[in-house]
């Protein structure tokens, strides 16, 4: 199934109310980049879904010179199969805790919304919870309360507690996005870094379905 | 929504395929209906006239007075059942339970036969349950129309299951616990009437307080969710789910998809819909039995009342781990009131360990102080039956009834019965759950403390952990209702 580029994915989820880290895209080293350092640079394109596995991510870039070098390298790493590419440069977000949120279509239950703990251990730990879209703010609050690692949501190593209201509105926004369109096959916000208590998506991947899902028609029946 | 009243409260029953062979469905079902005291008329249909268990056997539905039997119990082969439905509809039958197999479980031809049977039932306006199911019980209507044994006492748990054997399991638990059942039904192939249809009817059934279901596959999960959600706010629903189905793991490029096991989504759906999901068979039954017999807690604060230290400590651990319960802090005024009743060595906190300091009236008095206090939402009471346990060793020993044993045995037994009764009465008067747990529930089921708990209509939990698990389900459901505006 086709995926949107990270840049297009970010725009889509940001419009739905998901906070995303500040970013710009460039297609050459000639373009001026106005962004606060440190930054992250990634190769970005519709056909590029697994950037980390291909080594297409540069973290902790702290100066314009370093960024120039990274952009050159990443553009050179693109293959013909990648199609049109750009380099996405985004502000590096600091935070010890990572969540994952997303949308997936279940063959039995239709569009579902997920929230869980993210990061490299996400799939091993599988501290996740699901609801069927659309969800209400009450549902979103219950999802947060259902995560097993509740202590990680409170004050943590000098960082404030996770902003519950922001996380709820992010989840409801994600649900409205998924319920409002019938061509979204999946959305991944992985990770959502908790920075100063606020969840911020530093990566987004939206998969577009070529056939319309049946779930979306149900979503319109009862509302929230 | 189909009216299932003729299935569960028929005025009379026809057994089709009645047999003189005690091993056949057509005998067993007739036997069970008669044996369990169904008060309506019972008719037996077979190819040849005769008599079975004192019931005259009729060779044609035409011989049944019109309107005398609303329920048809089918034990005849699939080839004759469409005509049977037509003939019986003409005699006023409104519901049929098809125990016979040979339908969709038996391959493509069976699937076609099943579709024809459903079409005929729809055309005639007959409620069709099964086929290939074990039957129904409806104890308030004194009805045991099933090909398996367990016939529970009348109560308020309604059971519907995709597996007939789980109906039997839950009914057996009900018999053992003395917590009764309002309806039970094995959905069989669920060709026309499925678990969700039963749930919808149970939700408005005055005899039912809680529904208990077993499901494996749900074909259209989204439709199930949409239909079940309004029901769970009316009455609690407890689900035991077996198996993970194919296709639950979305083959997507996303991490979300990789984490989306069918089981995880089912759990999320259940929580979103307000359904209590139990992990094991006994947990499912005990949750349902608790919903059926205890009031919902208004908050998370639980007091533990114990006659021995270790029991209280383990229960405190369980409460601390429970997602929806807390070990209640004891406020000063309650502490002061307890100080008046208990010796100085009492635990001075929760768990309230009586430290062996109980006099004749201590347990009921302390229980009353605790249960009536505004800050306490529920009580777990440990230690009932312990006096009678000693009494039983005295009673069947060689020194009885001399040496004052007759008198002390009688005292112990009266006391335990009194404690159990006090727990039920205080629960009723305060509107708070009071759960009684002791291993004697299984080790010595006729212990007067255990028996009095049962006689009070409450479940005597075999361990405090199981009491806490059941109470945790009640607390979750109560909080769900508050959050979702019930």
Contacts between the chains, C-beta under 8 A, distances in Angstrom:
chain1	res1	chain2	res2	distance
A	1	B	252	7.4
A	1	B	253	7.0
A	3	B	253	6.5
A	49	B	253	5.2
A	50	B	253	7.9
A	100	B	255	6.2
A	100	B	256	7.2
A	100	B	259	7.7
A	101	B	256	8.0
A	102	B	254	6.1
A	102	B	255	6.9
A	102	B	256	3.0
A	103	B	256	6.6
A	104	B	250	5.2
A	104	B	252	6.0
A	104	B	254	6.2
A	104	B	256	4.6
A	104	B	257	4.7
A	104	B	260	4.8
A	105	B	250	6.4
A	105	B	252	7.9
A	106	B	221	7.1
A	106	B	248	6.7
A	106	B	250	6.4
A	106	B	260	6.4
A	106	B	262	7.4
A	106	B	265	5.2
A	107	B	247	4.6
A	107	B	248	7.2
A	107	B	250	7.4
A	108	B	218	6.4
A	108	B	219	7.5
A	108	B	220	7.1
A	108	B	221	3.5
A	108	B	222	7.2
A	108	B	245	7.2
A	108	B	247	7.4
A	108	B	248	7.0
A	108	B	262	7.2
A	108	B	265	7.7
A	109	B	221	4.0
A	109	B	222	5.5
A	109	B	225	6.7
A	109	B	265	5.4
A	109	B	266	7.9
A	109	B	269	5.9
A	110	B	221	7.6
A	110	B	222	4.5
A	112	B	260	6.6
A	112	B	265	5.6
A	112	B	268	7.1
A	114	B	256	4.9
A	114	B	259	6.5
A	114	B	260	6.6
A	116	B	259	6.4
A	118	B	255	7.9
A	122	B	255	6.5
A	122	B	259	7.2
A	123	B	255	6.9
A	123	B	258	6.0
A	123	B	259	6.3
A	126	B	259	6.1
A	126	B	264	7.8
A	128	B	259	5.0
A	128	B	264	6.5
A	129	B	264	7.5
A	129	B	267	7.8
A	129	B	268	5.7
A	129	B	271	7.8
A	130	B	260	6.7
A	130	B	264	5.6
A	130	B	265	4.8
A	130	B	267	7.4
A	130	B	268	3.3
A	130	B	269	7.5
A	131	B	268	5.1
A	131	B	269	7.6
A	131	B	271	7.7
A	131	B	272	4.9
A	132	B	222	7.0
A	132	B	225	5.8
A	132	B	265	7.9
A	132	B	268	7.3
A	132	B	269	5.7
A	132	B	272	6.1
A	135	B	272	7.5
A	138	B	483	5.2
A	138	B	484	6.4
A	139	B	272	5.8
A	141	B	483	7.7
A	142	B	271	6.5
A	142	B	272	7.7
A	142	B	483	7.1
A	143	B	268	7.8
A	146	B	271	6.8
A	185	B	252	6.6
A	186	B	250	7.4
A	186	B	252	4.8
A	186	B	253	7.3
A	186	B	254	4.2
A	186	B	256	5.9
A	186	B	257	5.8
A	187	B	254	7.4
A	187	B	256	7.2
A	188	B	254	4.5
A	188	B	255	5.4
A	188	B	256	5.4
A	190	B	255	5.1
A	190	B	256	7.7
A	205	B	253	7.5
A	205	B	254	6.5
A	207	B	252	6.4
A	207	B	253	6.0
A	207	B	254	6.3
A	215	B	222	6.7
A	218	B	222	5.5
A	218	B	226	7.3
A	221	B	226	7.6
A	222	B	226	6.8
